[in-house]
Amino acid sequence: MTRPTERISLAEVARQTGTMLRRADSAHFKEQERPTLADLTESLFFSPGDGRIWLNDQRMLLWHSSAMGHLRRELIDTLGLERARGLLTRAGYVSGARDAQLVRERWPDSDIGNVFMAGTKLHALEGVVKVVPLRFEFDLDRGIYDGEFLWEHSSEDDEHIAAYGLGTEAACWGQVGYATGYVTTLFGQMVIFREVECRSMGANVCRVIGRHAAAWGDIAEDLRYLQARDFRSLPAAAPAAAAVAAPARRARKGEGQDRHEIVGASSAFNSACHQLDRVARTAATVLFTGESGVGKEAFARRLHRIGMRADKPFVAVNCAAIPETLIESELFGVERGAFTGASQSRAGRFERADGGTLFLDEIGTLSLVSQGKLLRALQEGEIERVGGTRTIKVDVRVVAATNVDLQAEVRAGRFREDLFYRLNVFPIHLPPLRERRDDVPLLMNHFLQLESRRHGRSPTGFTTRAVRAMLHYAFPGNIRELQNLIERGVISAEDGAAIDVVHMFRREQLSHESLLAIGAQGTLRPGEQAPAPLLELLLQHVGSGTPLPEIEQRLLREAVAAAGGNLSAAARRLGLSRAQLAYRLERGDTPPRRRGRRIGP
């Protein structure tokens, strides 16, 4: 039973009642609840070695404000103020919608009020503007939203005033779009923000008001700049990400939630998808190349699904898994009595794939004899069963895959040159996962949902440290290895808890190269891949020879200070009850009977 004096977060109430609270207001908002600014800040990763920055799973850019101002000026001068305003407003809307999806996925169990307010913190973290809430209240079930905020240090105003001076209209177009996109995505219906005071108009600070569309009345002017569609017509977010639909990330995904679904958003992935789309409408032979585990079979199945033969069979053959003595009978079939044990006739893979697609994986492992027989089938479009005399016509689209360099195999005399040219009609190279790291967070979320359903488990997601480790891991086994690591994490982590590094990695060697992250104190530091020894961390912060009771008291008091004096919140962070924390604090105020044991020499 909870004591009357003990405060409980809205998220805790929701967990206890089994429901998500769907209304909040500024009078009851608790700043210390997650996601805090520190939580959001620690989701920002820097990988300066290869020129990438991430905010959790979203790639970001660090750009000069003056460069953005120059682009803004070019847009206005070239397109006119109206069209430039529309472009920047819509760009802001997309950014806000992406951030809303990010917060929902990263902190699915957080209080809904803190999830809404995380947008104000992200806007500040991204260097756009400082947001000061004056008031807000909303009720998702009733469809009501009303909020008022101040915008300080607006980067848009700085650049607009520098270029055009003071005017008669508000100029924070991208910021208005961001607020509209963020809240609309979370709210589930259109919420419009309007800037009623702006520094570009001579005000000391910008003031903005947000309301659900019906409360404004006529919103034709707002929609003119947004060119907004009903949010339900946009692609839905992942089921675990939000209770409402959201503009989806630019990920291309195949139909169905099976293990062959392709997921990604990186430039390398999109390049392969564009090639796939182009060749799918033809009957051309396709050769997929790439390392083991990059998803060659998944791409082959996708090619079949979007091609002209989608309603016909897809037959896959792993050439490396079939003994040389059986490969001919597997591909072309067997007539009864062809050899001892052949008690009945059996169709081969070519016949079973007639009218559809035959996928030949690891084709580089075929012997020269088998290569010759395969070449004839491809050239003539006909086969003969083993032990048979009848020619069988087959209409098959052949898709092959290899993880070896077939041209090098040709030069070495291990692969027929004429077969290579017959297969290499339309080659598509699938890059290794280490060259498409932007796809790692997308794949992590995809396999988390897939493996959670398959094993009946319910982890809440990944810790920041786990995301950081996965972003920097080289993945020698590529996507297959990533899926195995996620499956291991789903099994190892507790239900209702986040998957951490120790749940996924066992003997895998994590890279020691620097992946930088923003620490809780706002300092840029290397992103560790595994936790440092606790003793080492203590000695760094408190010094050698510090008594254990003194360390404990310092830890307790820092936790209370971080919670703003709220003993219940501090106790939860330390894994204690409120009474246990109070007792330990009181015990620390009493002089010890004997000297505590020291750490270190």
C-alpha positions in Angstrom: 0.0 0.0 0.0 1.4 3.4 -0.9 1.9 6.0 1.8 -0.2 9.2 1.3 3.0 11.3 1.4 4.8 9.2 -1.2 4.5 10.6 -4.8 4.1 8.1 -7.7 4.7 8.9 -11.3 1.9 8.7 -13.8 3.8 6.0 -15.6 3.8 3.9 -12.4 0.1 4.4 -11.9 -0.4 3.3 -15.5 1.7 0.2 -14.9 -0.3 -0.7 -11.8 -3.7 -0.2 -13.4 -2.6 -1.8 -16.7 -3.7 1.3 -18.7 -1.8 4.1 -20.3 -3.0 7.5 -19.0 -4.1 9.5 -22.0 -4.4 13.0 -20.5 -2.0 15.4 -18.8 -1.5 19.1 -18.0 1.2 21.4 -16.9 0.0 21.7 -13.3 0.8 18.0 -12.7 3.8 17.6 -15.0 6.9 16.2 -13.3 10.1 17.3 -14.9 12.2 14.4 -13.5 10.2 11.6 -15.1 11.7 9.9 -18.2 12.6 10.8 -20.8 14.6 13.5 -19.2 17.0 15.8 -21.0 19.8 13.6 -19.8 18.1 10.5 -21.3 17.6 12.3 -24.6 21.2 13.7 -24.6 22.7 10.3 -24.0 20.9 9.0 -27.2 23.1 11.3 -29.3 26.0 9.4 -30.8 29.0 10.7 -32.8 31.1 8.5 -35.1 33.6 11.1 -36.5 35.7 8.4 -38.2 33.1 7.8 -40.9 31.2 11.0 -40.8 27.9 10.0 -39.1 25.9 11.2 -36.1 22.8 9.5 -34.7 20.0 10.5 -32.4 19.1 7.1 -31.2 18.3 5.5 -34.6 17.9 8.7 -36.7 20.9 10.0 -38.6 21.5 13.7 -37.9 23.6 16.5 -39.3 25.6 19.2 -37.5 25.3 22.2 -39.8 26.2 25.8 -39.5 23.2 28.0 -38.7 24.5 30.6 -41.2 24.5 27.9 -43.9 20.8 27.2 -43.1 20.2 30.9 -43.2 21.8 31.1 -46.6 19.6 28.3 -47.9 16.6 30.1 -46.4 17.5 33.3 -48.1 18.1 31.5 -51.5 14.7 29.8 -51.2 12.9 33.1 -50.4 14.7 35.0 -53.2 14.2 32.3 -55.7 10.8 30.9 -55.0 9.2 33.8 -53.2 8.2 34.0 -49.5 5.0 31.9 -49.7 6.6 28.9 -51.4 9.7 29.1 -49.3 7.6 29.2 -46.1 5.7 26.2 -47.2 8.9 24.2 -47.9 10.4 25.0 -44.5 7.2 24.4 -42.6 6.8 21.0 -44.2 10.5 20.1 -43.5 9.9 21.0 -39.9 6.8 18.9 -39.8 8.7 15.8 -41.0 11.4 16.4 -38.4 8.9 16.7 -35.6 7.1 13.6 -36.7 10.4 11.6 -36.8 11.3 12.8 -33.3 7.8 11.8 -32.0 8.3 8.3 -33.4 11.8 8.1 -31.9 10.6 9.0 -28.4 7.7 6.6 -28.5 9.9 3.7 -29.6 12.7 4.5 -27.2 10.5 5.1 -24.1 7.2 3.2 -24.7 6.2 3.0 -21.0 6.9 6.6 -20.1 4.2 9.0 -18.8 2.3 10.5 -21.8 2.9 14.0 -20.5 6.6 13.5 -20.5 6.5 12.0 -24.0 4.8 15.1 -25.2 7.2 17.4 -23.5 10.2 15.5 -24.8 9.6 17.3 -28.1 10.5 20.6 -26.4 13.7 19.1 -25.1 14.7 17.6 -28.4 14.1 20.9 -30.2 16.5 22.5 -27.8 19.0 19.6 -28.0 19.1 19.9 -31.8 20.1 23.6 -31.4 16.9 25.1 -32.9 15.3 26.9 -30.1 14.8 26.9 -26.3 11.2 26.1 -25.4 9.7 27.4 -22.2 6.2 25.9 -21.4 3.7 28.3 -20.0 0.8 26.0 -19.9 -0.6 22.9 -21.6 -3.3 20.4 -21.2 -4.6 17.6 -23.4 -7.0 14.6 -23.4 -6.4 12.0 -26.1 -9.8 10.4 -25.6 -11.7 13.7 -25.9 -9.5 15.0 -28.7 -8.6 18.1 -26.9 -5.2 19.9 -26.9 -4.3 23.4 -25.8 -0.8 24.7 -25.0 1.2 27.9 -24.9 4.9 28.2 -25.1 7.7 30.7 -25.3 10.5 30.2 -27.8 13.9 31.8 -26.8 17.0 32.0 -28.9 15.3 31.0 -32.1 17.9 30.2 -34.8 15.3 30.9 -37.5 14.8 34.4 -36.2 18.5 35.1 -35.9 19.0 34.2 -39.6 15.8 35.9 -40.9 16.6 39.2 -39.0 20.2 39.1 -40.3 19.0 38.8 -43.9 15.8 40.9 -43.9 15.6 42.9 -40.6 12.4 43.3 -38.7 9.1 42.8 -40.5 5.4 42.4 -40.0 5.1 38.6 -40.1 6.3 35.8 -37.9 9.3 33.9 -39.3 9.8 30.7 -37.3 8.3 28.6 -40.0 10.3 25.4 -39.5 9.7 25.5 -35.8 5.9 25.8 -36.2 6.1 22.8 -38.6 8.1 20.8 -36.1 5.7 21.5 -33.2 2.7 20.6 -35.4 4.4 17.4 -36.7 5.5 16.3 -33.3 2.2 16.8 -31.4 0.0 15.7 -34.4 1.9 12.4 -34.6 1.5 11.6 -30.9 -2.1 13.0 -30.6 -3.6 11.1 -33.5 -5.4 14.1 -35.1 -4.3 17.4 -36.5 -2.9 19.9 -33.9 -2.1 23.3 -35.3 0.5 25.7 -33.8 0.5 29.4 -34.5 3.2 31.9 -33.7 1.3 34.9 -32.2 4.4 36.9 -31.3 7.8 36.8 -33.0 11.2 38.4 -32.6 11.2 39.0 -36.3 8.2 41.3 -35.7 10.0 43.2 -32.9 8.8 41.1 -29.9 11.3 40.3 -27.1 10.5 36.6 -27.3 8.5 34.4 -29.6 5.2 33.1 -28.3 3.3 30.1 -29.8 -0.1 28.6 -29.2 -1.1 25.0 -30.1 -4.7 23.7 -30.3 -6.5 20.8 -31.8 -7.8 21.8 -35.3 -11.5 22.1 -34.3 -10.6 24.6 -31.6 -9.1 27.0 -34.2 -12.1 27.0 -36.5 -10.8 28.0 -39.9 -7.3 26.4 -40.5 -7.2 26.8 -44.3 -4.3 29.2 -44.0 -2.3 26.8 -41.8 -3.0 23.9 -44.2 -1.9 26.0 -47.1 1.7 25.9 -45.8 1.5 22.3 -44.5 -0.4 20.9 -47.5 -1.3 18.3 -44.8 -2.9 15.0 -45.5 -5.0 13.2 -42.9 -2.5 11.5 -40.7 -4.3 8.2 -41.2 -3.3 8.2 -44.9 0.4 8.2 -44.0 2.3 5.0 -43.5 1.8 3.6 -40.0 4.5 3.5 -37.4 5.7 0.2 -36.0 3.0 -1.3 -33.6 5.2 -0.9 -30.6 6.2 2.6 -31.4 2.9 4.5 -30.8 -0.8 4.2 -30.2 -1.4 6.4 -33.2 -0.1 6.5 -36.7 3.0 8.5 -37.7 4.8 9.3 -40.8 7.1 6.3 -41.3 10.8 6.5 -41.7 12.2 6.0 -45.1 12.6 2.2 -44.7 11.7 -0.1 -47.5 10.1 -3.3 -46.2 8.8 -6.4 -47.9 5.3 -7.7 -47.3 4.7 -10.0 -44.4 6.4 -10.4 -41.1 8.5 -13.4 -42.0 12.2 -13.9 -41.6 12.8 -12.9 -45.2 11.6 -9.4 -44.9 14.1 -6.7 -46.0 14.5 -3.6 -43.9 16.7 -0.6 -44.4 17.1 3.1 -45.1 20.8 3.6 -45.9 21.9 4.8 -49.3 23.6 1.5 -50.1 20.4 -0.4 -49.2 18.2 2.0 -51.3 20.6 1.6 -54.2 20.1 -2.2 -54.2 16.4 -1.7 -53.9 16.2 0.6 -56.8 18.1 -2.0 -58.9 15.7 -4.7 -57.7 12.7 -2.7 -58.7 14.1 -2.0 -62.1 14.9 -5.6 -63.0 11.8 -7.1 -61.3 9.6 -6.1 -64.3 11.7 -8.1 -66.7 12.6 -11.8 -67.1 16.3 -11.2 -66.8 18.6 -13.5 -64.9 19.8 -11.8 -61.7 23.1 -12.5 -59.8 23.3 -11.4 -56.2 26.8 -11.0 -54.8 27.9 -10.2 -51.3 29.3 -11.7 -48.1 27.5 -14.5 -46.3 24.6 -13.3 -44.3 23.8 -10.0 -46.1 20.4 -11.2 -47.1 20.7 -12.5 -50.6 17.8 -15.0 -50.3 15.6 -12.3 -48.8 16.3 -10.0 -51.8 15.7 -12.9 -54.1 12.3 -13.6 -52.5 11.5 -9.9 -52.7 12.4 -9.9 -56.4 9.9 -12.8 -56.9 7.2 -11.1 -54.9 7.3 -7.8 -56.9 7.9 -9.5 -60.3 5.6 -10.8 -63.0 5.8 -14.4 -61.6 4.6 -13.6 -58.1 1.7 -16.0 -58.3 3.9 -18.8 -59.3 6.3 -21.0 -57.2 9.6 -19.7 -55.7 12.0 -22.6 -55.2 15.3 -22.2 -53.4 18.3 -24.5 -53.7 21.4 -24.2 -51.5 24.0 -25.7 -53.9 26.6 -26.0 -51.1 24.3 -28.2 -49.0 23.7 -30.9 -51.7 26.4 -33.6 -52.3 27.9 -33.6 -55.7 26.4 -37.1 -56.4 22.9 -35.8 -55.8 23.0 -32.3 -57.3 21.9 -33.4 -60.8 18.9 -35.4 -59.5 17.9 -32.5 -57.2 18.0 -30.0 -60.0 16.6 -32.1 -62.9 14.6 -34.9 -61.2 14.8 -38.7 -61.4 13.0 -41.3 -63.4 11.9 -44.5 -61.8 14.7 -47.2 -61.8 17.4 -44.7 -62.7 19.5 -46.1 -59.9 19.2 -48.3 -56.9 16.6 -46.9 -54.5 14.8 -44.8 -57.2 11.5 -46.6 -56.7 9.4 -43.8 -58.3 9.8 -40.9 -60.6 10.4 -37.5 -58.9 10.4 -34.0 -60.3 13.5 -31.8 -59.8 13.7 -28.2 -58.7 13.5 -26.9 -62.3 10.2 -28.6 -62.8 8.8 -27.5 -59.4 9.7 -23.9 -60.2 8.1 -24.0 -63.7 6.5 -20.7 -64.4 8.1 -19.1 -61.3 11.6 -18.4 -59.9 14.5 -20.8 -59.2 16.9 -19.4 -56.7 20.4 -21.0 -56.8 22.3 -20.0 -53.7 26.1 -20.5 -53.3 26.3 -21.3 -57.0 30.1 -21.0 -56.9 30.3 -24.4 -55.1 29.1 -26.4 -58.1 31.5 -28.7 -59.8 32.6 -28.1 -63.4 30.5 -31.1 -64.5 27.3 -29.7 -62.8 28.0 -26.3 -64.2 28.0 -27.7 -67.7 24.6 -29.4 -67.2 23.2 -26.2 -65.6 24.4 -24.1 -68.5 22.5 -26.3 -71.0 19.3 -26.0 -69.0 19.6 -22.2 -68.9 20.4 -21.8 -72.6 17.9 -24.3 -74.0 15.1 -23.9 -71.4 14.7 -27.7 -71.3 15.9 -30.5 -69.0 16.1 -34.3 -68.9 15.5 -36.2 -65.7 18.3 -38.6 -64.5 17.7 -41.9 -66.2 15.2 -40.4 -68.6 15.1 -39.9 -72.3 12.3 -37.4 -72.6 13.1 -33.7 -72.9 11.0 -31.5 -70.6 10.4 -27.8 -71.4 10.6 -25.5 -68.4 9.9 -21.8 -68.1 12.0 -20.6 -65.1 13.5 -17.3 -64.1 16.9 -18.1 -62.6 18.2 -16.0 -59.8 21.7 -16.9 -58.4 23.7 -15.8 -55.5 27.3 -16.2 -54.4 29.6 -15.0 -51.7 32.8 -15.6 -53.7 34.3 -13.6 -56.6 33.1 -15.6 -59.6 35.4 -13.7 -62.0 38.4 -14.7 -59.8 37.0 -18.3 -59.9 36.9 -18.1 -63.7 40.5 -17.0 -63.8 41.5 -19.8 -61.5 39.7 -22.3 -63.8 37.2 -23.3 -61.1 34.1 -21.8 -62.7 33.0 -21.9 -66.4 33.4 -18.6 -68.1 30.3 -19.2 -70.4 28.1 -20.0 -67.3 29.4 -16.8 -65.6 28.3 -14.6 -68.5 25.0 -16.4 -68.6 24.3 -15.7 -64.9 25.8 -12.2 -64.8 23.1 -10.6 -66.9 22.0 -8.2 -64.1 24.3 -8.3 -61.1 23.3 -6.7 -57.8 25.8 -6.3 -55.1 24.5 -6.4 -51.5 26.9 -4.5 -49.2 28.0 -5.9 -45.8 26.2 -4.5 -42.8 29.3 -2.6 -41.7 28.9 -0.4 -44.8 25.2 0.3 -44.0 25.3 1.1 -40.3 22.4 3.5 -40.7 20.3 0.4 -41.1 21.4 -1.2 -37.8 18.8 0.5 -35.5 16.0 -0.3 -38.0 17.0 -4.0 -38.1 17.3 -4.1 -34.3 13.7 -2.9 -33.9 12.5 -5.2 -36.6 14.1 -8.3 -35.2 13.1 -7.3 -31.6 9.5 -7.4 -32.6 9.9 -10.5 -34.7 11.8 -12.5 -32.0 9.6 -11.2 -29.2 6.5 -12.6 -30.9 8.2 -15.9 -31.8 9.4 -16.6 -28.3 6.5 -15.0 -26.4 8.8 -12.5 -24.6 8.3 -8.8 -23.9 11.5 -6.8 -23.4 10.9 -3.0 -23.5 13.6 -2.2 -26.0 17.4 -1.6 -25.8 19.5 0.4 -23.4 21.5 3.3 -24.8 24.7 1.4 -24.2 23.3 -1.6 -26.2 22.4 0.7 -29.2 25.8 2.2 -29.0 27.5 -1.2 -29.0 25.5 -2.4 -32.0 26.2 0.7 -34.0 29.9 0.2 -33.7 30.1 -3.6 -34.0 31.6 -4.9 -37.3 29.1 -7.7 -37.8 31.3 -10.3 -39.6 28.2 -12.4 -39.9 26.1 -9.5 -41.2 22.3 -9.5 -40.9 22.2 -13.2 -39.9 24.5 -12.5 -37.0 22.5 -9.4 -36.0 19.3 -11.4 -35.9 21.0 -14.0 -33.7 22.3 -11.4 -31.3 18.8 -9.9 -31.0 17.2 -13.3 -30.5 19.8 -14.0 -27.8 19.0 -10.7 -26.1 15.2 -11.3 -26.3 15.8 -14.7 -24.5 18.3 -13.4 -21.9 16.6 -10.1 -20.9 13.8 -10.0 -18.3 10.3 -9.3 -19.5 9.5 -5.6 -19.0 13.2 -4.7 -19.0 15.5 -3.3 -21.7 18.1 -5.5 -23.5 21.6 -4.6 -22.5 25.1 -5.4 -24.0 25.6 -8.4 -21.7 22.3 -10.0 -22.9 23.5 -10.0 -26.5 27.3 -10.4 -26.6 29.2 -13.4 -25.2 32.4 -14.2 -27.0 32.0 -11.6 -29.8 34.8 -9.1 -29.9 33.6 -5.6 -29.5 35.5 -2.8 -31.3 37.7 -0.5 -29.2 37.4 2.3 -31.8 35.9 5.5 -30.6 32.2 6.1 -30.8 31.5 9.3 -29.0 28.4 10.1 -27.0 27.1 12.9 -24.8 27.4 11.9 -21.1 24.9 12.7 -18.4 27.0 15.7 -17.4 27.0 17.1 -20.9 30.5 16.1 -21.7 31.6 14.4 -24.9 33.2 11.0 -24.1 34.0 7.8 -25.8 31.0 5.5 -26.0 32.1 2.4 -24.0 31.1 -0.9 -25.4 31.0 -2.7 -22.0 30.8 -1.4 -18.5 34.1 -0.5 -16.8 34.8 -2.3 -13.5 32.9 -0.7 -10.7 36.0 -0.5 -8.4 37.8 1.4 -11.2 35.0 3.9 -11.6 34.8 4.5 -7.9 38.5 5.1 -7.6 38.3 7.6 -10.4 35.5 9.7 -8.8 36.1 9.4 -5.0 39.8 8.7 -4.8 41.7 5.8 -3.2 41.3 5.3 0.6 37.8 6.6 0.9 35.8 4.7 3.6 32.8 2.7 2.3 30.2 4.4 4.5 31.4 7.7 3.2 30.9 6.5 -0.4 27.5 5.2 0.4 26.4 8.5 1.9 27.7 10.5 -1.0 25.8 8.2 -3.4 22.6 8.5 -1.4 22.7 12.3 -1.1 23.6 12.8 -4.8 20.6 10.6 -5.7 18.3 12.7 -3.5 19.7 16.0 -5.0 19.2 14.7 -8.5 15.6 13.9 -7.7 15.0 17.4 -6.4 14.6 16.3 -2.8 12.0 13.7 -3.6 13.0 10.7 -1.5 10.6 8.3 -3.3 12.1 9.1 -6.7 15.6 8.8 -5.4 14.8 5.5 -3.7 13.4 4.1 -7.0 16.6 5.0 -8.8 18.7 3.2 -6.2 16.5 0.1 -6.1 15.4 0.9 -2.5 12.2 1.6 -0.7 11.6 5.1 0.7 11.9 3.8 4.2 15.2 2.0 3.5 16.6 5.2 2.0 15.5 7.4 4.9 17.0 4.9 7.4 20.4 4.8 5.6 20.5 8.6 5.4 19.7 8.9 9.1 22.3 6.3 9.9 24.9 8.3 8.0 24.2 11.3 10.3 25.1 9.2 13.3 28.9 9.0 14.0 30.1 5.4 13.2 31.3 3.2 16.1 34.3 2.2 14.3 36.3 3.2 11.2 34.9 1.8 7.9 36.9 -0.4 5.6 38.7 1.5 2.9 38.9 1.0 -0.8 42.3 0.8 -2.3 45.7 0.7 -0.7 
